[in-house]
Amino acid sequence: MTGGAGFLGSHIVDALLAQGDDVVVVDDLSTGDRANLDPRADLRIADISDLSALQRELGTHRVDAVVHCAAKTKVVESMAKPELYERVIVGGTRNVLETTRRLGARVVVNISTGGAIYGETPVCADENVPVDPQSNYGRFKAAAEKLVESSDLRAVTLRLANIYGPRQRTDLEGGVIAIFLGCWKRGEPLTMFGDGSYERDYVYIADVVEAVTTALGGTHAGTFNIGTGIATSVKQLLSSLSAILGPPPSIRAAPARPAEVLRACVNPTKAAREGLWHPKTALLEGLRLTAAAEGVLLS
Ligand SMILES: NC(=O)c1ccc[n+]([C@@H]2O[C@H](COP(=O)([O-])OP(=O)(O)OC[C@H]3O[C@@H](n4cnc5c(N)ncnc54)[C@H](O)[C@@H]3O)[C@@H](O)[C@H]2O)c1
């Protein structure tokens, strides 16, 4: 498991441990946190873009399967630091694939992005829509997908919509739900970029984890969208949060951010049709679960 100390990765680790798997995590702790990680997971601190460090840490360990989750994930930062993003996302994926083969794994589940890879999606994109990434982050994730596709392993690429749920970082960029909940908790103003009409497809973390564990255990191969097929604007999100938590502290307007698409939404029909996955948690329910877990909503 790469990136297992991060938001998504640590939830995947929890699910794998719960089903009785032994889990080795490779993470450089650059955005992940040791505190996220169940101590039963075997943490090896290494940068995936450094092949010799990966080989040193993993040695001759045998593994059955690899979940590749580690990445730099910030759209705006990727525009300022393209070399870093290419090295970690493209170079790192190449190294992870080479290491996966060397360690004898038969399957790799590659965590990709639907939100940043399709570009503008006036209609929620299915997997046949040509990719049109608007940021370096999306561009390099698309290049990493190609590497995974051309490997000789059983490979499943999951193009995830915007994930939300407990443990998501409230600082840095991204994770608007976590950021808003953090503001609510601290009584600080919420920042609204642009006019709040940006739409995203928000998928609950537990649903995403189920897609990963099913992909690991099954026989599927190829690329699947993992999202709800429902686009929600920031304004709608605020009104759903307000319905659960009461009115927000206050709202501060800020200019629209570069490399933002207006509407990012994925169509998850293929995953359902092929018996891999379907979304289960409605947004209001997921928001309630997240707010309760983060101590914003006292249940
Ligand atoms: N959060 C979302 O909404 C979302 C949406 C679509 C796709 N994704 C994808 O999900 C994956 C996990 O994202 P997340 O939101 O949990 O972010 P995160 O930052 O919490 O997790 C990324 C993890 O990778 C580790 N990492 C980063 N660079 C590394 C390197 N060079 N070597 C080793 N470890 C490294 C970090 O320390 C961290 O633990 C990423 O691949 C991301 O592209 C996330």
The ligand as an SDF file (V2000), in Angstrom:
LIG
                    3D

 44 48  0  0  0  0  0  0  0  0999 V2000
   -9.0740   13.3580   -1.7770 N   0  0  0  0  0  0  0  0  0  0  0  0
   -9.7230   13.3510   -2.9340 C   0  0  0  0  0  0  0  0  0  0  0  0
  -10.7910   13.9520   -3.0720 O   0  0  0  0  0  0  0  0  0  0  0  0
   -9.1830   12.5660   -4.0960 C   0  0  0  0  0  0  0  0  0  0  0  0
   -9.9300   12.5520   -5.2850 C   0  0  0  0  0  0  0  0  0  0  0  0
   -9.4540   11.8290   -6.3630 C   0  0  0  0  0  0  0  0  0  0  0  0
   -8.2680   11.1280   -6.2660 C   0  0  0  0  0  0  0  0  0  0  0  0
   -7.5580   11.1730   -5.1110 N   0  0  0  0  0  0  0  0  0  0  0  0
   -6.3110   10.4110   -5.0540 C   0  0  0  0  0  0  0  0  0  0  0  0
   -6.3120    9.6620   -3.8440 O   0  0  0  0  0  0  0  0  0  0  0  0
   -4.9750    9.4580   -3.4080 C   0  0  0  0  0  0  0  0  0  0  0  0
   -4.8570    9.8310   -1.9480 C   0  0  0  0  0  0  0  0  0  0  0  0
   -5.1790   11.2020   -1.7830 O   0  0  0  0  0  0  0  0  0  0  0  0
   -5.5500   11.8160   -0.3530 P   0  0  0  0  0  0  0  0  0  0  0  0
   -6.6430   12.7860   -0.5970 O   0  0  0  0  0  0  0  0  0  0  0  0
   -5.7260   10.7400    0.6330 O   0  0  0  0  0  0  0  0  0  0  0  0
   -4.2490   12.6970   -0.0710 O   0  0  0  0  0  0  0  0  0  0  0  0
   -3.1840   12.5960    1.1150 P   0  0  0  0  0  0  0  0  0  0  0  0
   -2.2190   13.7060    0.8740 O   0  0  0  0  0  0  0  0  0  0  0  0
   -3.8770   12.5330    2.4190 O   0  0  0  0  0  0  0  0  0  0  0  0
   -2.4940   11.1870    0.8410 O   0  0  0  0  0  0  0  0  0  0  0  0
   -1.3750   11.0210    0.0090 C   0  0  0  0  0  0  0  0  0  0  0  0
   -0.3670   10.1890    0.7790 C   0  0  0  0  0  0  0  0  0  0  0  0
    0.7470    9.9510   -0.0830 O   0  0  0  0  0  0  0  0  0  0  0  0
    1.9460   10.2350    0.6380 C   0  0  0  0  0  0  0  0  0  0  0  0
    2.9580   10.6670   -0.3250 N   0  0  0  0  0  0  0  0  0  0  0  0
    2.9750   11.8060   -1.0540 C   0  0  0  0  0  0  0  0  0  0  0  0
    4.0750   11.8470   -1.8100 N   0  0  0  0  0  0  0  0  0  0  0  0
    4.7530   10.7060   -1.5630 C   0  0  0  0  0  0  0  0  0  0  0  0
    5.9870   10.1840   -2.0390 C   0  0  0  0  0  0  0  0  0  0  0  0
    6.7410   10.8340   -2.9430 N   0  0  0  0  0  0  0  0  0  0  0  0
    6.3920    8.9820   -1.5680 N   0  0  0  0  0  0  0  0  0  0  0  0
    5.6410    8.3070   -0.6460 C   0  0  0  0  0  0  0  0  0  0  0  0
    4.4930    8.7580   -0.1550 N   0  0  0  0  0  0  0  0  0  0  0  0
    4.0480    9.9540   -0.6140 C   0  0  0  0  0  0  0  0  0  0  0  0
    1.5740   11.3410    1.6180 C   0  0  0  0  0  0  0  0  0  0  0  0
    2.4530   11.4520    2.7200 O   0  0  0  0  0  0  0  0  0  0  0  0
    0.1740   10.9000    2.0270 C   0  0  0  0  0  0  0  0  0  0  0  0
    0.2070   10.0020    3.1230 O   0  0  0  0  0  0  0  0  0  0  0  0
   -4.0870   10.2690   -4.3430 C   0  0  0  0  0  0  0  0  0  0  0  0
   -3.5520    9.3930   -5.3180 O   0  0  0  0  0  0  0  0  0  0  0  0
   -5.0490   11.2520   -4.9920 C   0  0  0  0  0  0  0  0  0  0  0  0
   -4.6020   11.6310   -6.2570 O   0  0  0  0  0  0  0  0  0  0  0  0
   -7.9750   11.8760   -4.0230 C   0  0  0  0  0  0  0  0  0  0  0  0
  1  2  1  0
  2  3  2  0
  2  4  1  0
  4  5  1  0
  4 44  2  0
  5  6  2  0
  6  7  1  0
  7  8  2  0
  8  9  1  0
  8 44  1  0
  9 10  1  0
  9 42  1  0
 10 11  1  0
 11 12  1  0
 11 40  1  0
 12 13  1  0
 13 14  1  0
 14 15  2  0
 14 16  1  0
 14 17  1  0
 17 18  1  0
 18 19  2  0
 18 20  1  0
 18 21  1  0
 21 22  1  0
 22 23  1  0
 23 24  1  0
 23 38  1  0
 24 25  1  0
 25 26  1  0
 25 36  1  0
 26 27  1  0
 26 35  1  0
 27 28  2  0
 28 29  1  0
 29 30  1  0
 29 35  2  0
 30 31  1  0
 30 32  2  0
 32 33  1  0
 33 34  2  0
 34 35  1  0
 36 37  1  0
 36 38  1  0
 38 39  1  0
 40 41  1  0
 40 42  1  0
 42 43  1  0
M  CHG  2   8   1  16  -1
M  END
$$$$
